[in-house]
């Protein structure tokens, strides 16, 4: 059975179509990353999966049941971007408070250890640094020893070192066979943690696969040129991943620019204004989004 299943999920806020038909099935033990730029719909998708917001249409099932089901809630841990946690409590008090919400919990010391909070267990929440707060929220998400963990942009505001040690903690949790779904803006983070990367943009899944597959897409090179080679013919050439047109130019994304250009020249097509450029992740998102919209 799938731990998480989502079918044809849509969400509209007034005139904003935040989600535009998301389908996803996650098996036990998968670590899935939602990767996408600001406003892509990641937080909305996670909130709906948690039953915190209602979808406009579509179906969500966690462990085969509605996300608001009591038995489901006991098996789910959450780390959201905003936590309405009282700042006047101490780290260990908050951990105990959250433990009390769950029928089954991990020992307090283990939770504190897993989140790397040994040194700050008696500190007031209000006195913690941004990175320490994030660790605390991670600890609170672990309180019920969840089988399924949602992390919404968990490393925002962390410096590089804190981020890397946080990744270690997440890996430790995943190694126990738990299922994790987290969102991030960073391909590097998705690559470090995820078994599957789901790229979201403008409310749609525009690509998914292993981190290597996704890195491959963003590693495409872009060839820009004016040419008399028809687009439809070019699309059939080996190594051509996408062809778009832009102000009379053709833009081709390909992992093998040299081989492709050799063929175009060998076949004696006219080529002018030729530019070859490595695509960054932003460009890859844009290309993927245009492709999904087409
Ligand atoms: P970020 O990475 O910035 O957190 P995100 O991928 O999580 O972005 P969402 O927060 O889900 O994206 O937002 C998706 C779209 O829905 C955006 O256009 C956003 O402005 C809009 N949106 C989100 N929440 C609301 C709301 N409560 N009311 C109206 N529009 C909203």
Boltz pocket constraint, residues with backbone or C-beta under 6 A from the ligand:
constraints:
  - pocket:
      binder: B
      contacts: [[A, 13], [A, 14], [A, 16], [A, 17], [A, 18], [A, 36], [A, 37], [A, 38], [A, 39], [A, 40], [A, 41], [A, 42], [A, 43], [A, 44], [A, 45]]
      max_distance: 6.0
